Amino acid sequence: MTTKNTIDLGEFQFRSGESIPSLEVAYETYGEFTGDNAVLVCHALTGSSHVARRPDSGGDTAGQARAWWGDVVGPGKAIDTSEYYVICANAPGSCYGTTGPSSESPETGEPYGTDFPPVTVGDWTRSQRKLLDKLGVGRLRAVVGGSVGGMNVLDWLRRYPDDVERAGVVASAARLDPQCLALDTVARRAITSDPNWNGGHYYGGPEPEDGLARARQIGHIMYLSKASMSRKFGRRSAGRETVREEQPDPAAAFFPYREVESYLDYQAEKFVDRFDANSYLYMTRAMDDFDLSAGYESDADALAAFEGELLLLSFTGDWHFTTEQAEALAEAAREASVDVAHHVVESDHGHDAFLVEPEKVGPPLSDLLETGLAGRAITDTAGEDEPVESESFAPVHTSLFSE
């Protein structure tokens, strides 16, 4: 049983202190709720609530070509919708049905544009909690997310620690590093320097497509690894069918139009057709702003109230969120006495691995939902009254799950 719906949560105050009179949240649910089987899936930067395939989609996929995690979530999949009640909600500030900059303000009758309040990951979490309350869902069996969706999961653990039994953080970290912050800055500048951006009030006129295209190209470079780009493109020239009538670079007429250029141009063209430039500004700002330790003494302090189980998945070829960052997060969890396992996936696909390698992502998540971290730590007792301290859950590059 699947549903696709939008719910009005009423007046919503953002963490910035600003409010809007009505926050509508687009969401999808899969499976049947039995009281203790709810799994919340948090989407990544440009994702939507359309996480799994729906038999009745009829081509309506929230603006996306297909379900963004359709090989991980669904009947018989790792997150099995015949067993679990799966909820995925589009985050505030996005453009896939939840209120954001492109939405009409009930006060003015015009799109908000950049008058929309600043959005944080904490606002995403709070809107999800309000949605779950409306759906009659209390404690979650698990909350799972990848990339900035993983940050969303971490925010759940510090904001609503009693509401989560198990958590899966995939290809994410406690915060972005300065290099990624810098690249996001350049991507946003590409949008805001486009003459059509018009201070964010471009609706009804020409849109800043060139700026958004450049921003997306920067993002794609961040999501791939050197190895994957070398394997996929090399230095090869693109085929005749990909050469454009007008050169993207007027100074390049003498030089080959390479496959890597063709790929980036193709991805940019697809993206500007489905995403809003202002939403890209808002969503990247929310990701850049997230810091697990904000308001706490440390990452460990932020996680200290969580008494459930935490699984971290990282990928060796991911330089956007590295295995070292995930291990630092695991260490913070151990310091907070949180049951944690860090599963490192050998992959050269870069950050995109969590989307394109479901066969490596699925089994650990399936085990987490089914049995938790049982058997992943070494526990023993020296005698009835003399327990032996458990060993730490997982050093980097140790596989905790059968392939």
C-alpha positions in Angstrom: 0.0 0.0 0.0 1.5 3.3 -1.1 0.3 6.9 -0.7 1.4 10.2 -2.1 0.0 13.2 -0.4 0.5 16.7 0.9 -0.3 17.8 4.4 -0.7 21.4 5.8 1.1 21.6 9.1 -0.2 25.1 9.7 1.9 28.0 10.9 5.6 27.1 11.1 8.4 29.0 12.8 11.8 28.4 11.5 14.9 28.2 13.7 15.8 31.7 12.4 12.8 33.0 14.2 10.8 33.8 11.1 7.5 32.2 10.4 5.2 31.4 7.5 1.4 31.1 7.9 1.2 27.6 6.3 3.8 24.9 5.7 2.7 22.2 3.3 4.8 19.1 3.3 4.8 16.6 0.4 5.3 13.0 1.5 4.9 9.4 0.4 4.3 6.3 2.5 4.9 2.7 1.6 3.6 -0.4 3.4 1.2 -0.7 6.3 1.7 0.8 9.8 1.5 -1.8 12.6 2.6 0.4 15.4 6.3 -0.4 15.7 7.5 -0.7 12.2 7.9 2.9 11.0 11.0 3.8 9.1 11.7 7.4 8.1 14.0 7.9 5.1 15.6 11.3 4.7 16.5 12.5 1.2 19.6 14.1 -0.1 20.2 17.6 -1.4 18.0 17.5 -4.5 15.9 14.5 -3.7 12.2 14.3 -3.2 9.7 12.2 -1.2 9.6 9.8 -4.1 12.1 7.3 -2.6 10.5 4.1 -3.9 8.7 3.0 -7.0 4.9 3.3 -6.9 2.7 1.1 -9.1 0.3 3.9 -9.6 2.8 6.7 -10.4 1.6 7.1 -13.9 4.7 9.1 -14.7 4.1 11.5 -11.8 7.4 11.2 -9.9 7.6 14.5 -8.1 9.6 16.0 -10.9 12.3 13.2 -10.8 12.8 10.7 -13.6 12.5 7.8 -11.2 12.5 6.9 -7.5 15.8 8.0 -6.1 16.4 4.9 -3.9 14.1 2.5 -5.7 16.7 -0.3 -5.6 17.0 -0.1 -1.8 13.4 0.7 -0.7 10.5 -1.5 -1.9 8.9 -4.9 -1.6 11.6 -7.5 -0.9 14.3 -4.8 -1.0 16.7 -3.9 1.8 14.2 -1.6 3.4 11.3 -3.9 2.8 8.0 -2.1 2.4 6.1 -5.4 2.8 7.5 -5.4 6.3 8.1 -1.8 7.3 6.0 1.3 7.0 8.3 3.7 5.2 7.8 7.5 5.2 9.8 10.0 3.1 9.0 13.7 3.3 10.3 16.5 1.0 12.2 19.0 3.1 11.1 22.6 3.5 12.9 24.9 1.1 12.9 22.3 -1.7 10.7 22.5 -4.8 9.1 19.0 -4.9 5.8 19.8 -3.3 6.9 21.1 0.1 6.7 24.9 0.7 9.8 26.7 -0.5 11.0 29.8 -2.3 9.0 28.9 -5.4 5.7 28.5 -3.5 3.0 31.2 -3.4 2.9 33.3 -0.3 -0.7 33.4 1.0 0.1 37.0 2.2 1.1 38.4 -1.2 -0.2 35.9 -3.7 3.3 35.8 -5.3 6.1 33.3 -5.0 8.2 33.9 -1.9 11.5 34.0 -3.7 14.2 35.0 -1.3 11.7 36.4 1.1 11.3 32.8 2.2 12.8 32.3 5.7 16.3 30.7 5.9 16.1 27.0 6.3 18.2 24.6 8.4 18.5 20.9 8.8 16.8 21.3 12.2 13.8 22.8 10.4 13.6 19.6 8.2 13.7 17.4 11.3 11.0 19.5 13.1 8.7 19.4 10.1 9.2 15.6 9.9 8.3 15.2 13.5 5.1 17.2 13.0 4.2 15.1 10.0 4.7 11.9 11.9 2.5 13.2 14.7 -0.2 13.8 12.1 0.2 10.3 10.8 0.0 8.8 14.3 3.6 7.6 14.3 5.4 7.9 17.6 8.7 6.1 18.0 10.5 5.1 14.9 11.9 1.7 14.2 14.6 3.5 12.3 15.6 6.7 10.6 17.9 6.4 7.6 19.4 8.9 5.2 22.3 9.6 2.8 24.5 12.6 2.3 22.8 15.6 3.8 20.0 13.2 4.6 22.5 11.6 6.9 22.9 14.9 8.6 19.1 15.0 9.0 19.4 11.6 10.7 22.0 12.9 13.1 19.8 15.9 13.9 17.1 13.4 14.9 19.4 11.8 17.3 20.3 15.0 19.1 16.8 16.6 18.8 14.5 13.6 19.4 16.7 10.9 20.9 13.9 9.0 22.6 12.0 8.8 19.3 14.5 6.6 17.4 15.4 3.0 18.0 18.0 2.6 15.2 19.7 5.0 12.9 21.5 4.6 9.6 23.8 7.4 8.4 25.1 6.8 4.9 27.9 8.7 3.2 27.6 11.6 5.6 29.5 13.4 8.4 29.0 15.6 11.4 29.8 18.7 9.3 31.2 19.7 5.9 34.9 20.4 5.6 36.2 23.8 4.3 36.9 22.5 0.8 33.3 21.4 0.3 32.1 24.7 1.8 34.3 26.5 -0.7 32.9 24.6 -3.7 29.3 25.2 -2.5 30.1 28.9 -2.3 31.3 29.0 -5.9 28.2 27.1 -7.0 25.9 29.6 -5.2 27.8 32.5 -6.7 27.2 31.0 -10.2 23.5 31.3 -9.5 23.4 34.7 -7.8 25.7 36.3 -10.5 23.3 35.1 -13.3 21.6 38.3 -14.5 18.3 36.5 -14.6 18.5 35.7 -10.9 17.1 39.1 -10.1 17.7 38.9 -6.4 15.7 35.7 -6.3 12.6 37.2 -7.7 12.7 35.7 -11.2 9.4 33.8 -11.2 7.2 34.7 -14.2 10.3 35.9 -16.2 13.5 34.4 -17.5 15.1 32.0 -15.0 18.8 31.8 -14.0 19.3 28.6 -15.9 22.9 29.2 -16.8 23.8 29.9 -13.2 21.9 26.8 -12.0 23.6 24.7 -14.7 27.1 25.7 -13.6 26.2 25.1 -9.9 25.0 21.6 -10.8 28.2 20.9 -12.8 30.3 21.8 -9.7 28.1 19.5 -7.7 28.6 16.6 -10.0 32.3 17.0 -9.9 32.1 16.8 -6.1 30.1 13.6 -6.3 32.5 11.6 -8.5 36.0 10.3 -7.7 39.1 10.6 -9.8 39.0 6.8 -10.5 35.3 6.9 -11.6 35.9 9.9 -13.9 39.0 8.3 -15.5 37.1 5.1 -16.1 34.0 6.8 -17.4 35.4 9.5 -19.6 39.2 9.5 -19.7 40.4 12.3 -22.0 38.3 11.0 -24.9 36.6 13.4 -27.4 32.8 13.2 -27.5 31.1 11.6 -30.5 29.8 13.6 -33.4 26.2 13.2 -32.1 27.1 15.1 -29.0 28.8 18.1 -30.6 26.6 21.2 -30.3 25.7 23.7 -33.0 27.1 26.4 -30.8 30.4 26.0 -29.0 29.9 26.3 -25.2 33.3 27.9 -25.1 33.9 30.3 -28.1 37.6 30.1 -27.5 37.6 26.3 -27.9 36.6 25.9 -31.6 40.1 24.5 -32.4 40.0 22.0 -29.5 38.0 18.7 -28.9 34.7 18.7 -27.1 35.5 16.0 -24.6 33.2 13.3 -23.1 33.5 14.8 -19.6 32.3 18.1 -21.0 29.4 16.5 -22.8 28.4 14.6 -19.6 28.5 17.8 -17.5 26.5 19.7 -20.0 23.9 16.9 -20.3 23.5 16.7 -16.5 23.1 20.5 -16.3 20.4 20.6 -18.9 18.4 17.8 -17.2 18.8 19.5 -13.8 17.5 23.0 -14.8 14.4 21.4 -16.1 13.5 19.8 -12.7 14.9 22.0 -10.0 14.6 25.6 -8.8 17.6 27.8 -8.5 16.5 29.4 -5.2 15.9 26.0 -3.7 19.4 25.1 -4.6 20.6 28.1 -2.7 18.5 27.3 0.4 19.2 23.5 0.5 23.0 24.0 0.1 23.0 26.6 2.8 21.2 24.3 5.1 23.8 21.6 4.5 26.7 24.0 4.9 25.3 25.3 8.2 24.9 21.9 9.8 27.3 21.2 12.7 26.4 18.3 15.0 28.2 19.9 17.9 26.5 23.3 17.6 25.0 24.1 21.0 26.9 21.3 22.6 30.4 20.8 24.0 31.3 18.2 21.4 29.9 15.7 18.9 29.9 13.1 21.7 27.9 15.5 23.9 25.3 16.0 21.1 24.8 12.2 20.8 24.9 11.4 24.5 21.1 11.3 25.0 20.6 8.7 22.2 20.2 5.2 23.7 19.6 3.3 20.4 21.9 1.9 17.8 23.8 3.7 15.1 25.2 2.4 11.9 27.5 4.5 9.8 28.3 3.6 6.1 31.1 5.3 4.3 32.8 4.8 0.9 36.5 4.7 0.2 36.3 6.7 -3.0 34.1 9.5 -1.4 36.0 12.7 -0.9 32.8 14.7 -0.2 32.2 12.8 3.0 35.2 10.7 3.7 35.7 7.5 5.6 37.9 9.4 8.0 35.0 11.8 8.8 32.7 8.9 9.4 35.3 7.2 11.7 35.6 10.5 13.7 31.8 10.4 14.1 32.0 6.8 15.2 34.6 7.7 17.8 32.3 10.4 19.1 29.5 7.9 19.4 31.7 5.5 21.3 32.8 8.3 23.6 29.1 8.9 24.3 28.5 5.2 24.9 26.3 4.9 21.9 26.2 1.4 20.3 27.8 2.1 16.9 29.2 0.2 14.0 31.1 1.8 11.1 30.9 -0.2 7.9 33.3 0.9 5.2 32.5 0.0 1.6 35.3 -0.4 -0.9 34.2 1.7 -3.9 35.7 4.0 -6.4 32.3 5.6 -7.4 32.8 8.6 -5.2 30.0 10.2 -3.2 27.4 8.9 -5.7 28.2 5.3 -4.5 25.3 5.4 -2.0 22.9 5.8 -4.9 24.5 3.7 -7.6 25.7 0.7 -5.7 22.5 -0.6 -3.9 24.0 -4.1 -3.7 26.6 -2.7 -1.3 24.3 -0.3 0.6 21.3 -2.6 1.0 22.6 -5.6 3.1 24.0 -3.5 6.0 20.7 -1.5 6.2 18.6 -4.6 6.0 20.6 -6.1 8.9 20.2 -2.9 10.9 16.4 -3.0 10.5 16.1 -6.7 11.2 18.5 -7.4 14.0 20.2 -4.1 14.8 23.8 -4.3 15.7 23.4 -7.7 17.5 26.6 -9.7 17.2 28.6 -6.9 15.8 30.5 -6.3 19.1 32.5 -8.8 21.1 30.8 -9.3 24.5 31.7 -11.8 27.1 31.5 -12.3 30.9 34.3 -13.4 33.1 31.9 -14.5 35.8 28.4 -13.8 36.9 29.4 -10.6 38.7 32.5 -9.7 36.6 31.5 -8.5 33.1 34.2 -7.9 30.6 34.1 -4.5 28.8 32.9 -4.8 25.2 35.4 -4.0 22.5 34.8 -1.1 20.1 32.4 -1.9 17.3 34.4 -1.5 14.1 37.8 -0.2 12.9 37.9 1.4 9.5 38.0 -1.0 6.6 36.6 -3.9 8.6 33.5 -5.3 7.0 30.8 -6.1 9.6 28.4 -7.8 7.3 28.4 -10.7 5.0 28.4 -9.8 1.3 
